[in-house]
Amino acid sequence: MADHFTVPTESCLASPGSSTAITRRSLLGGTGIAVGAAVLASPPSMSGFAPALAQPVSADPRPLDAAFKSRAFEVRGVCAGNNEKIPIAPHPTNGDEARYTNKIGSDSRGLPHDKRGEVEPEAWQTLYAACQSGEPADFEKIRLGGTRKLVNPLGTLAVSLSGINPTQIAIPPTPALASAERAGEAVEVYWQALLRDVPMTELRDDTSNRDVIAATEELSKLADFRGPKSGGRVTPGTLFRANALYFDASDPKGRSVTPPGVLDGPLISQFLLRDAPYASQWISAQIRTVSPSNEFLTEYEEWLAIQNGAAPKRQLQFDATPRYITTGRDLAEYIHTGPALGWAAALILATPGGGADKRYSGIYPPAEPVSYPSNPYRKSKTQVPAGATFGLQHVQALLATGISNSVRASYWQKYFVHRAVRPEAYGALAHHRLANGVSDYPLHDDFLKSEALARSKAKYGTYLLSQTYPEGAPFHSTYPGGATSVGAVTATILKAFFDESRVIANPVQPDPADPTRLVPYDGSPLTVGGELNKLAVNFGFGRNWAGIHWRSDASASMAIGEEVAICMLRDERATLREPFDGFSFTRFDGSRVTI
């Protein structure tokens, strides 16, 4: 591995909007607070005690026992102290909540609305009051409009015992309702709805698919579209690919980057196309898909009932034959109910390969370990890793905790900061502007006059945005995306334990003519790190294909999940007893860190 910069382990490594060269002093604005660096840089030892010998039963603790107890207390205290010293981050908003007294720029789904879909002011006030106080009793006073309930707002206030608090993570404000940037995101999500059933193999620069080319041409002309480009233009090879968005104090719109690997090869990660070995079982990469007839919320009365919190009256219709993820609709359905995609990726990486039956084997043979080179057990002459540390179970435990912590962080922003409007509600504003002559809904002309909107109207007979889920989006606001934060924390933890530089042998992609089989992918090399980054964005951007999220929702959550993971790994590093050079990996912005 190439030499790389080492970030001091006493700092929170993923400070929002910063470069790789982060120090505790820069994090705290030059205050120079001492944080027990010696303890974190070299975890407290238990030297001075002779090796434990067989002893008679005694009520008195052995010296080794006392030292272990003391070290546990010391490490916990140091980690808590370091995390507490990281300041509360800035939390800028787009101003829409104050700008529109009728709250058309805010998420109000689940509350009662009038016939135009505008929230009843008294009901909004009960939600607002609860989000200001954070008191459980106030959340019980929220006036709902139907039988469906808000998703876990109080869960965001749980104290995470590893890593930092959600208030210590900054993200840029979400695009404003009337802005050209929001219009660009709306044009993109309408194109995604129109192209849901086009095989993703058509998203390549030599495609002849006219609809794909039309989407790239329109997105390239927009005043403020922030997706990846090539030569200053959106191309079929960059269409619907992901970016990550970091907070930047010098730029209100944040710092946008394209994570390494996400533009390489098929849009779908190799980790979603391979069966995952699970001891004496295996997890198939084929999924249950839904038919193209599954389009919801394009009828206004159905749309309004869902906004008011009614349970959906229609249900999904599934295809009879499982297949590999081939289209945007497939990806949207795969992430509909929160699959354990990180669990499967860890199994693929940690299980030795080379078995006769590929379903029970990982991708690298035992002679080619895929653990990160600094893993202390790569050098040990007498020990192997296991469930306690550095084994698969250790990784899985961190993944489970990281997923919960990242959801807390993203949901906290949803409820207590942004409360931003979902695409399905934005589409209704366009419907009222263009179909009903409501002139006071200030949407940008880049969207109102777009080809994507016109095509959608021709296809569905309405300006409402088609949804792939009968219930529409979950009942919490759009920004930032919870699913993407899960994908990002997962990818970051896995990159910390496994060698991200390894090239994936024999990459594959679904056969567009027969999605029940895979065919070889013959193109630029795909690496573990790049495909883990792609896995993260597949999890989040799949929600965009469903119609329930904006690009910026996913982009901002990439940084949230990464920050949660880095600060958890910092605390985890302090607990370890093995001689260890630290967790080292590449962030989504391409910089290197060592914890």
C-alpha positions in Angstrom: 0.0 0.0 0.0 1.2 3.5 -0.7 2.2 5.7 2.2 -0.6 8.0 3.4 -1.2 10.8 5.8 -2.0 9.8 9.4 -4.6 11.8 11.2 -4.1 12.2 14.9 -6.3 9.7 16.6 -7.4 12.0 19.4 -9.4 14.1 16.9 -12.7 13.3 15.3 -11.4 12.3 11.9 -14.3 13.2 9.6 -14.9 16.8 10.7 -17.5 18.2 8.2 -16.1 20.2 5.4 -12.5 19.9 6.3 -9.5 18.6 4.4 -7.7 15.4 5.4 -5.2 17.4 7.5 -7.4 17.6 10.6 -6.1 18.3 14.1 -7.8 18.7 17.4 -6.7 22.3 17.5 -8.4 23.0 14.1 -11.5 21.2 15.2 -11.9 23.3 18.3 -11.1 26.6 16.6 -7.5 26.8 17.9 -8.3 26.4 21.6 -5.7 23.7 22.1 -7.6 21.7 24.7 -5.7 18.6 26.0 -7.6 15.4 25.3 -5.6 12.6 26.6 -3.7 11.9 23.4 -1.3 9.5 25.0 -4.1 7.2 26.0 -5.6 7.1 22.5 -2.4 7.0 20.5 -1.3 4.1 22.6 -4.1 2.4 24.6 -3.5 2.1 28.3 -1.3 -0.9 29.0 -1.2 -3.3 31.9 2.5 -3.4 32.3 4.1 -3.9 35.7 2.3 -7.1 36.4 3.8 -10.6 36.1 2.1 -13.1 33.9 -0.9 -14.7 35.7 -0.1 -18.0 37.4 -2.4 -20.7 38.8 -3.5 -19.4 42.2 -5.6 -20.8 45.0 -9.2 -19.6 45.2 -9.2 -16.2 46.9 -11.7 -13.4 47.4 -8.9 -10.8 46.6 -8.7 -9.7 42.9 -5.6 -10.6 41.0 -3.4 -7.7 39.9 -4.2 -8.5 36.3 -7.9 -8.3 37.0 -7.5 -4.9 38.7 -5.4 -3.5 35.9 -8.0 -4.6 33.3 -10.8 -3.0 35.3 -8.9 0.2 35.7 -8.0 0.3 32.0 -11.6 -0.2 31.0 -12.7 2.7 33.1 -9.8 4.9 31.8 -10.6 4.2 28.1 -14.3 4.8 28.5 -13.6 8.1 30.2 -11.1 9.3 27.7 -13.4 8.4 24.8 -16.3 10.2 26.4 -14.1 13.2 27.2 -12.8 13.5 23.6 -16.2 13.3 22.1 -17.6 15.9 24.5 -14.9 18.4 23.4 -16.0 18.3 19.8 -18.2 21.4 19.4 -21.8 21.5 18.3 -21.7 21.9 14.5 -23.5 24.7 12.6 -26.9 23.7 11.2 -27.9 26.1 8.4 -31.3 25.6 6.7 -32.7 26.7 3.4 -35.2 29.2 5.0 -38.3 27.7 3.4 -40.0 27.0 6.7 -40.0 30.7 7.6 -40.5 31.8 4.0 -43.8 30.1 3.4 -46.5 30.5 6.0 -48.5 27.7 4.4 -45.5 25.4 4.8 -45.4 24.3 1.1 -41.7 24.0 1.3 -41.8 21.8 4.4 -42.6 18.1 5.0 -46.1 17.8 6.5 -47.1 14.3 5.3 -49.1 12.4 7.9 -50.8 15.5 9.2 -54.2 16.6 8.1 -54.3 18.7 4.9 -56.9 20.7 3.0 -58.1 19.9 -0.6 -55.0 21.6 -2.1 -52.8 19.5 0.0 -51.7 22.3 2.3 -51.3 21.3 6.0 -53.7 22.5 8.6 -51.8 25.2 10.6 -52.8 23.9 14.0 -51.6 20.5 13.2 -48.3 21.8 11.8 -47.9 23.7 15.1 -48.1 20.6 17.1 -45.3 19.0 15.1 -43.2 22.1 15.2 -43.6 22.4 19.0 -42.5 18.8 19.5 -39.5 19.3 17.3 -38.5 22.4 19.3 -38.9 20.8 22.8 -37.8 17.2 22.1 -40.2 16.1 24.9 -41.9 12.7 24.6 -45.2 14.2 25.8 -45.2 16.8 23.0 -44.7 14.2 20.4 -47.8 12.4 21.7 -49.8 15.7 21.1 -49.1 15.8 17.4 -52.3 15.8 15.3 -52.1 13.1 12.7 -54.5 13.0 9.7 -54.8 9.2 9.4 -53.7 5.8 10.8 -50.1 5.9 9.8 -47.6 7.3 12.2 -44.3 9.3 12.2 -41.1 7.3 12.0 -39.1 7.2 15.2 -38.5 10.9 16.0 -37.6 10.2 19.6 -35.2 7.5 18.6 -32.9 10.2 17.3 -32.4 11.5 20.8 -31.0 8.3 22.1 -27.4 8.6 23.4 -25.0 6.6 21.4 -22.3 5.1 23.6 -19.8 5.0 20.7 -18.8 8.0 18.6 -20.3 11.5 18.6 -23.7 13.1 19.0 -25.9 14.0 15.9 -25.6 17.7 16.9 -21.9 17.5 16.2 -22.3 16.7 12.5 -22.9 19.5 10.0 -24.4 19.2 6.5 -25.2 22.0 4.0 -28.8 23.2 3.8 -31.1 21.4 1.4 -31.9 23.2 -1.8 -34.6 25.8 -1.5 -38.1 25.1 -3.0 -37.9 27.8 -5.7 -34.2 27.3 -6.6 -32.7 26.1 -9.8 -30.8 23.4 -7.9 -34.1 21.9 -6.6 -35.5 22.2 -10.1 -32.5 20.3 -11.5 -33.1 17.5 -8.9 -36.8 17.4 -9.8 -36.0 17.0 -13.5 -33.6 14.1 -12.6 -36.0 12.3 -10.4 -38.8 12.6 -13.1 -36.3 11.1 -15.6 -35.6 8.3 -13.2 -39.3 7.5 -12.9 -39.5 7.5 -16.7 -36.5 5.2 -17.1 -37.2 2.8 -14.3 -37.6 -0.2 -16.6 -34.6 0.4 -18.9 -31.8 -2.1 -18.2 -29.0 -0.4 -16.4 -26.6 -1.8 -19.0 -27.9 1.0 -21.2 -26.3 3.6 -18.8 -23.0 3.5 -20.7 -21.5 6.1 -23.0 -21.9 4.0 -26.2 -25.6 3.4 -25.6 -28.1 3.8 -28.5 -31.1 4.2 -26.1 -32.8 7.4 -27.2 -34.5 8.0 -23.9 -31.3 7.7 -22.0 -29.6 10.1 -24.4 -32.6 12.5 -24.1 -32.2 12.6 -20.3 -28.5 13.4 -20.5 -29.1 16.2 -23.0 -31.7 17.8 -20.8 -29.8 17.5 -17.6 -26.7 18.9 -19.2 -28.6 22.1 -20.2 -30.0 22.9 -16.7 -28.8 26.0 -14.9 -27.8 24.2 -11.7 -27.6 20.4 -11.9 -25.0 18.9 -9.5 -24.7 15.3 -10.5 -21.4 13.9 -11.9 -20.4 15.0 -15.4 -17.7 14.2 -18.0 -16.2 17.1 -19.9 -18.8 19.4 -18.3 -21.8 17.4 -19.5 -24.0 14.6 -18.2 -23.3 11.5 -20.2 -25.0 8.1 -20.2 -22.0 6.8 -18.2 -22.5 9.5 -15.5 -26.3 9.5 -15.6 -27.8 8.7 -12.2 -24.4 8.1 -10.7 -23.7 9.4 -7.2 -21.8 12.2 -5.5 -21.0 12.9 -1.8 -21.7 16.3 -0.3 -19.6 17.7 2.6 -20.3 20.8 4.7 -18.0 23.6 3.8 -18.0 26.8 5.9 -16.7 28.8 2.8 -19.5 27.5 0.5 -23.1 27.5 1.6 -23.9 24.8 -1.0 -21.2 22.5 0.3 -18.3 20.6 -1.3 -19.4 18.0 -3.8 -17.2 15.1 -4.8 -17.5 11.9 -6.7 -16.4 9.0 -4.6 -13.7 6.8 -6.0 -15.1 3.9 -8.1 -18.7 4.9 -8.5 -18.2 5.9 -12.1 -16.4 2.6 -13.0 -18.2 -0.3 -14.5 -21.8 -1.3 -13.9 -24.0 1.0 -11.9 -24.8 -1.9 -9.5 -22.1 -2.9 -7.0 -20.5 -6.4 -7.4 -21.5 -7.0 -3.8 -25.2 -6.9 -4.9 -24.6 -9.4 -7.7 -22.8 -12.2 -5.8 -24.4 -14.8 -3.6 -23.2 -14.4 0.0 -21.9 -17.5 1.9 -23.5 -17.9 5.3 -21.7 -20.8 6.9 -23.8 -23.9 5.9 -26.3 -21.6 4.1 -26.1 -18.9 1.5 -27.9 -15.7 0.7 -28.9 -15.5 -3.0 -28.2 -12.3 -4.9 -31.4 -12.8 -6.9 -34.3 -10.8 -5.6 -38.1 -10.7 -5.8 -39.0 -7.9 -8.2 -42.2 -6.0 -9.0 -43.8 -5.6 -12.3 -43.8 -2.4 -14.3 -47.5 -1.9 -13.6 -46.6 -0.9 -10.1 -47.0 2.9 -10.3 -48.7 4.8 -7.5 -49.8 8.3 -6.4 -50.5 9.5 -9.9 -54.2 9.9 -9.1 -54.8 13.0 -7.1 -57.3 11.5 -4.6 -54.9 8.7 -3.9 -52.0 11.2 -3.5 -54.0 13.3 -1.0 -55.1 10.3 1.0 -51.5 9.2 1.4 -50.4 12.8 2.4 -53.1 12.7 5.1 -51.8 9.5 6.6 -54.2 6.9 5.1 -53.0 3.4 4.6 -52.5 2.5 0.9 -55.5 0.8 -0.7 -53.4 -0.8 -3.5 -50.6 -3.4 -3.0 -47.5 -4.3 -5.0 -47.7 -6.9 -7.7 -44.6 -9.2 -7.8 -43.0 -11.0 -10.6 -43.0 -14.8 -10.2 -39.4 -15.4 -11.1 -36.5 -14.0 -8.9 -33.7 -12.2 -10.8 -30.7 -10.1 -10.4 -31.0 -6.3 -10.0 -31.3 -5.2 -13.6 -33.4 -2.0 -13.6 -34.0 1.1 -11.5 -37.3 -0.4 -10.4 -35.5 -3.6 -9.2 -33.1 -1.5 -7.2 -35.9 0.5 -5.7 -37.7 -2.6 -4.6 -34.5 -4.2 -3.2 -34.0 -1.3 -0.8 -37.7 -0.9 0.0 -37.6 -2.7 3.3 -34.0 -2.2 4.4 -32.0 -5.3 3.4 -28.9 -6.4 5.3 -26.6 -5.4 2.4 -23.6 -4.8 4.6 -24.0 -8.1 6.3 -23.8 -9.9 3.0 -20.8 -7.8 1.8 -18.9 -8.7 5.0 -19.7 -12.4 4.5 -18.4 -12.2 0.9 -15.2 -10.6 2.1 -14.5 -12.5 5.2 -15.3 -16.0 4.0 -12.4 -17.9 2.4 -12.9 -18.6 -1.3 -12.0 -21.5 -3.5 -14.7 -23.9 -2.6 -16.2 -26.2 -5.2 -19.7 -24.6 -4.7 -19.4 -20.8 -5.2 -22.5 -20.2 -3.2 -20.6 -21.1 0.0 -17.3 -19.4 -0.8 -16.0 -15.9 -0.6 -14.2 -14.1 -3.5 -10.6 -14.6 -2.3 -8.8 -17.9 -1.5 -7.2 -18.5 1.9 -3.7 -17.8 0.5 -4.8 -14.3 -0.5 -6.2 -12.7 2.7 -8.4 -9.7 2.0 -8.0 -8.3 5.5 -6.3 -4.9 5.6 -2.5 -5.2 5.7 -2.2 -3.5 9.1 -4.5 -6.2 10.7 -2.3 -7.3 13.6 -3.2 -11.0 13.0 -1.5 -10.9 9.6 1.8 -10.8 11.5 1.1 -13.0 14.5 2.9 -16.3 14.7 0.5 -17.8 17.3 -2.9 -16.3 17.0 -5.8 -15.8 14.6 -8.7 -13.3 14.9 -12.1 -14.3 16.0 -15.4 -12.9 17.4 -13.6 -10.8 20.1 -11.6 -8.7 17.7 -10.9 -8.5 14.0 -13.0 -11.6 13.2 -16.2 -11.5 11.1 -18.4 -11.2 14.2 -16.5 -8.1 15.4 -17.1 -6.5 12.0 -20.7 -7.5 12.1 -21.2 -6.0 15.6 -19.7 -2.7 14.5 -21.9 -2.7 11.4 -25.1 -3.2 13.5 -24.2 -0.4 15.9 -23.1 1.8 13.0 -26.3 1.4 11.2 -28.3 2.4 14.3 -26.0 5.4 15.0 -26.1 6.6 11.4 -29.9 6.5 11.4 -30.0 8.5 14.6 -27.8 11.1 13.0 -29.7 11.4 9.8 -33.2 11.3 11.3 -32.1 13.9 13.9 -31.4 16.3 11.0 -34.8 15.4 9.4 -36.9 16.2 12.5 -34.9 18.8 14.4 -33.3 20.9 11.6 -34.6 20.7 8.0 -38.1 19.2 7.7 -37.7 19.5 4.0 -40.3 18.7 1.3 -40.4 15.3 -0.4 -40.5 14.9 -4.2 -44.0 13.5 -4.1 -45.2 16.8 -2.5 -43.1 18.9 -4.8 -44.8 17.2 -7.7 -48.2 18.1 -6.4 -47.2 21.8 -6.4 -46.4 21.4 -10.1 -49.8 19.7 -10.6 -51.6 22.7 -9.0 -49.5 25.2 -11.0 -50.0 23.7 -14.4 -53.3 21.9 -14.1 -55.2 24.1 -11.7 -53.7 27.5 -12.3 -52.4 28.0 -8.8 -49.9 30.8 -9.4 -48.5 31.2 -5.9 -46.4 28.0 -5.9 -42.9 29.3 -6.8 -41.3 26.4 -8.8 -38.4 27.1 -11.1 -39.0 27.2 -14.9 -36.2 24.7 -15.4 -38.6 22.1 -14.1 -41.9 23.5 -15.1 -40.8 23.7 -18.8 -38.8 20.4 -18.7 -39.1 17.6 -21.2 -39.1 15.2 -18.2 -42.3 16.7 -16.8 -44.0 16.9 -20.2 -43.2 13.2 -20.8 -44.5 12.3 -17.4 -47.7 14.1 -18.0 -48.2 12.4 -21.3 -47.5 9.0 -19.7 -49.6 9.3 -16.6 -52.1 12.0 -17.4 -51.0 14.1 -14.4 -48.0 16.2 -13.3 -47.8 14.2 -10.0 -44.6 12.1 -9.6 -45.1 8.4 -10.0 -44.0 6.4 -7.0 -43.0 2.7 -6.9 -44.2 2.2 -3.3 -47.9 2.2 -2.7 -47.4 4.1 0.6 -45.1 6.7 -1.0 -42.3 7.9 1.2 -41.9 7.1 5.0 -43.3 9.7 7.3 -40.3 11.8 8.0 -38.8 14.6 5.9 -36.6 14.0 2.9 -33.3 15.6 4.0 -30.9 13.9 4.6 -31.5 10.3 3.4 -31.5 7.7 6.2 -30.9 4.8 3.7 -27.7 6.4 2.3 -26.3 7.0 5.8 -26.7 3.3 6.4 -24.9 2.5 3.2 -22.1 5.0 3.9 -21.4 3.8 7.5 -21.4 0.2 6.2 -18.9 1.0 3.4 -16.6 2.9 5.7 -16.5 0.2 8.4 -15.8 -2.5 5.7 -13.1 -0.4 4.1 -11.4 -0.1 7.5 -11.2 -3.9 8.0 -10.6 -5.1 4.4 -8.0 -4.2 1.8 -9.8 -1.8 -0.5 -7.1 -1.8 -3.1 -7.8 -5.4 -4.1 -9.1 -5.9 -7.6 -12.2 -8.0 -7.8 -11.7 -11.0 -10.1 -14.2 -12.0 -12.7 -16.7 -9.1 -12.4 -20.2 -9.7 -13.6 -23.4 -7.9 -14.6 -26.9 -9.1 -15.3 -27.7 -10.3 -18.8 -30.3 -7.7 -20.0 -31.8 -10.4 -22.2 -32.2 -12.8 -19.3 -31.9 -11.1 -15.9 -31.9 -14.5 -14.2 -28.3 -15.0 -15.3 -25.0 -13.1 -15.0 -22.6 -12.4 -17.8 -19.0 -11.2 -17.5 -18.2 -7.5 -17.3 -15.2 -6.7 -19.4 -14.0 -3.2 -18.7 -11.9 -1.1 -16.3 -10.7 -2.9 -13.2 -13.1 -2.8 -10.2 -11.7 -2.6 -6.7 -13.1 -3.6 -3.3 -13.0 0.0 -2.2 -14.8 1.3 -5.3 -17.4 -1.4 -5.2 -18.0 -0.7 -1.5 -18.5 3.0 -2.3 -20.9 1.9 -5.1 -22.7 -0.3 -2.6 -23.3 2.7 -0.3 -24.7 4.8 -3.1 -26.8 2.0 -4.5 -28.5 1.8 -1.1 -29.3 5.5 -1.1 -29.9 6.3 -4.7 -32.2 3.3 -5.1 -34.6 5.5 -3.1 -34.4 8.1 -5.8 -35.4 5.6 -8.4 -38.5 4.9 -6.2 -39.4 8.6 -6.3 -39.1 9.3 -2.6 -35.7 11.1 -2.4 -33.7 13.9 -4.0 -30.1 13.6 -5.1 -28.9 16.0 -2.3 -30.6 13.8 0.3 -28.3 10.9 -0.6 -25.2 13.1 -1.2 -25.3 14.7 2.2 -25.9 11.4 4.0 -22.7 10.0 2.5 -20.8 12.4 4.6 -23.0 11.7 7.7 -22.5 7.9 7.5 -18.8 8.3 7.0 -18.4 10.6 10.0 -20.4 8.3 12.2 -18.2 5.4 11.2 -14.9 7.3 11.7 -15.8 8.5 15.1 -16.9 5.0 16.2 -13.7 3.5 14.8 -11.7 6.1 16.8 -13.4 4.9 20.0 -13.0 1.2 19.0 -9.3 1.7 18.3 -8.8 2.9 21.9 -10.3 -0.3 23.3 -7.9 -2.7 21.5 -5.0 -4.5 23.2 -3.3 -5.9 20.0 -0.2 -4.1 18.7 -2.0 -2.2 15.9 -1.0 0.6 13.5 -4.6 1.7 13.1 -7.6 1.6 10.8 -6.6 3.1 7.4 -8.8 3.7 4.4 -9.9 6.2 1.7 -12.8 8.6 2.4 -15.5 9.3 -0.1 -13.6 12.5 -1.2 -10.5 10.5 -2.0 -8.4 11.5 0.9 -6.7 9.0 3.2 -7.1 8.7 7.0 -5.6 6.5 9.6 -7.3 6.1 13.0 
